Amino acid sequence: MYGLADCNNFFVSCERVFAPRLEGRPVVVLSNNDGCIISRSNEAKAIGIKMGQPLFQAAPLVRRHGVEVLSSNYALYGDMSHRVMTTLRSLVPGTEVYSIDEAFLDLSGIPLEELPEMGRRIATTVRRHTGIPVSLGMAPSKTLAKVASKLCKRYPKLQNSCLMHRPEDVAKVLGTFPVQDVWGIGRRHTRMLQGAGIVTAGQFVQAQEGWIRHRMGVTGLRTWKELRGEPCIGFEHTPPAKQQICTSRSFATELTEPEELRKLVALFTALCAEKLRKQGSVCSEINVFILTNRHRADQPQQYVNRIMTPAVPTDSTLELTALAERALRSLFTPGYGYKKAGVILGGIAPHTAVQTSLFDASDRGRQARLMKALDEVNGRFGRHTLVTAIQGFDPVKANRNHVSPGYTTDWDELFEVKV
């Protein structure tokens, strides 16, 4: 059996842990630069605020209903996520962190009759230890566990835990479950299925296996089998290495000077390289992109990117930054106001699988020792303690007009208790 623990309205829930006044009120959390709504309380959903909706579009509802608007506080959310995952690991045989607010649970070996009580105990313990409400779905496959977790949010009487294993119960649930909400079915396949008259997960599992394989390939067939109770997605106790690493940001204002962009692209490259080394990998390509503000029809528009290839696959911040700088130099065009930039590392492989070159003039051993020292210093004294000269120390300018304190991540913003 598999479980899925899904934190309810996670970013909003994190804010409510330290601000009880937000309980029962409509609350939304915004994306970078306070642009779009990325988390909503149930009260905000009820008044019609949409996920991903730009704040300016939701402004009438926000004013009419007195919605509490908060800027994203990712340092706080990351720390609270760590606390939730640590609590889950102490309660089950194994966990697989799927995202910042979701984790699959390995429930193998636990008697079926014990699972309902265990599920309620897990949900209660996480809420008591962290303040974060979770919905726990349990089922014979990961995909069905995702469905069960959604039922918890839909039906409060389940007390945040749902065991779904009997065929008749599964068939009843899937008969009304929208096919577009099934884990593993994207927009393209949703349109195809709806065009064929398949609008529920129940109709999807009734389709012929050959038809599913022909129209959706192996991935679609795997989802079809999972919904029929046949586990096809294994449990990963150790998360696999990422095959692509990306860091990108939207800016508070349009940037028109190359020096400003150069610093930010160097910062994004350094963050990507740090993640690359953390998972013990190297990359064989770096993709740099910049784009203008598509919402400004009065300004000229541009989206450009360039892929650069190092002589030898690398994890060196210095080498990758030099390549990123060359790419940006060829992309930047005077007269445009750039609203977003990003760096994507691709061609990722284990650092032990590097094919060296006779023409490589770099001292790889020296580079490795330097990067190790860089990571150790930044790990001990804080990120960006040591940086490349081109990066500088200036933080990324962003609109965060409604950000909450760093309750658990900043010594200067801890709660003060007066007695």
Salt bridges, closest charged atoms under 4 A:
ASP6 OD2 - LYS153 NZ 2.80
GLU43 OE1 - ARG16 NH2 3.03
GLU68 OE2 - ARG21 NH2 3.38
GLU68 OE1 - ARG25 NH2 3.19
ASP79 OD2 - ARG83 NE 2.95
GLU96 OE1 - LYS142 NZ 2.64
GLU102 OE2 - LYS146 NZ 2.79
ASP106 OD2 - HIS237 NE2 3.84
GLU117 OE1 - ARG120 NH2 3.39
GLU168 OE2 - ARG166 NE 3.98
ASP169 OD2 - ARG166 NE 2.71
GLU254 OE2 - ARG296 NH1 3.85
GLU259 OE1 - ARG262 NH1 2.63
GLU274 OE2 - ARG383 NH2 2.99
ASP298 OD2 - ARG296 NH2 2.96
GLU319 OE1 - ARG364 NH1 2.78
GLU325 OE2 - ARG262 NE 3.02
GLU325 OE1 - ARG329 NH2 2.22
ASP360 OD2 - ARG364 NE 2.80
ASP375 OD2 - ARG277 NE 2.77
ASP394 OD2 - LYS263 NZ 3.76
